[in-house]
Amino acid sequence: MKRRWVIGFILWTILSGGTPWAQESQPPLTLEESIKIALDRNLRLIVATEGVAGSEFRKKSALTQFFPTWTGQYSYARADSPSSIGVAESRDIFAFNTNIIQPLFAGGSISANYRSESFGVDLSKTTVETLKRDVTLQVRQGYYNILTAQRVTEVADQAIKQFESQLEVAKAFFDVGIVAKNDVLQAEVRLANARQSQVKAENAVALAKSSFNTLLRREINAPVNVVDILEYKPSDYTFANSLEEALRQRPEIKAAELNIAQAQEAVKIARSGYFPTVNLAGNYNRSSDQAQLSAWPSDENWRVQAIASIAFSDWWRLGYKVGESKVKVTQAQESKDQVVDNVILEVKQNYLNMTQAEKNISVAQVSIDQAEENVRLNEERYKYQVATATDVLDAVTLLAQARLNYYTALSDYNIAKAALERSMGRMYP
């Protein structure tokens, strides 16, 4: 009998698709886990990270300009008449030529270009850091949106239960002739409206979860369960210390400073044309009537020389190029000033939003207590026919609204706090 039970259990396990405990739902996602998934999968972030690798290659390419250039050439020529090679003559001429050129001075353009590409690497990294903070904020907002939508659904469920309870009381009073049919109809209408609100709230939850799945690059209908962290934690942020931190570590400001540095290097590159270029050049030639170039007779020679060159005719063009580069420096500096102004305004706005929502939380909490007491009193008064059905239904509606206001303020506070931390340049507290 025991063996038959074990076999039956195994068959049931196989047919059901695995062990019973395997059918349990996945554990809820924490906010930290959600952020990590989004950062690992975000396409814009992946592209930006690849951009850093591209900048590194450009920097290495600029570094090679410091090193000598080595070229080689091998040729064969057949002439209509013999040419002299050493002491002999031949119509077939094989030749090998190699050159080495080492830059000694280029007016500072080589070093300026290398520094510019180094700034480009740092600029690509700040782009990645900026995107990381943007993605983190989006995840935090989406996470709180799910929690808020779920709380709204709970409020709708509570309102339905209270309207159903009032409908039962109204029907009982109507059956014994205490109240008119109108009380029952009013309760039925309010209940129907509450059920419509419940449907909207459930749709809002589904939409919030689908949006969150998209942000994490999961299947849009994948089940989502998140840890409930929608609560009030007082903040010790002040506008002064928030702004100070933002001006110190916002990647957008660092990027603006790097743009200025690149523009300044571009001025140096443009000015390098006013100076001569000095190169050390070495040349070796060998020619023979044999392909191996080793047979006698053959000609060979070598030469080492220092070459300084300057294009005087380009000076008038260089003046315009230098002037354009200086304008770009001014533009970069003004762009940085604009970025700083935007950061200051952003910090101020997010700080005010957070403090406003924080004040609304305490007000909404008091309103809930008052609304609950109002419902209790009106229900008691209705039982003794001192209050009307409208009084009770209005009290229930006011309570639902008070709860909505509280959860809205709680959500606004957490989202505004997350936005403030993003504007301060933080990834996650």
Secondary structure, 3 states (H helix, E strand, C coil): CHHHHHHHHHHHHHHCCCCHHHHCCCCCECHHHHHHHHHHHCHHHHHHHHHHHHHHHHHHHHHHHHCCEEEEEEEEEEEEEEEEECCEEEEEEEEEEEEEEEEEECCCHHHHHHHHHHHHHHHHHHHHHHHHHHHHHHHHHHHHHHHHHHHHHHHHHHHHHHHHHHHHHHHHHHHCCCCCHHHHHHHHHHHHHHHHHHHHHHHHHHHHHHHHHHHCCCCCCCCCCECCCCCCCCCCCCHHHHHHHHHHHCHHHHHHHHHHHHHHHHHHHHHHHHCCEEEEEEEEEEEECCCCCCCCCEEEEEEEEEEEECCHHHHHHHHHHHHHHHHHHHHHHHHHHHHHHHHHHHHHHHHHHHHHHHHHHHHHHHHHHHHHHHHHHHHHHHHCCCCCHHHHHHHHHHHHHHHHHHHHHHHHHHHHHHHHHHHCCCCCC
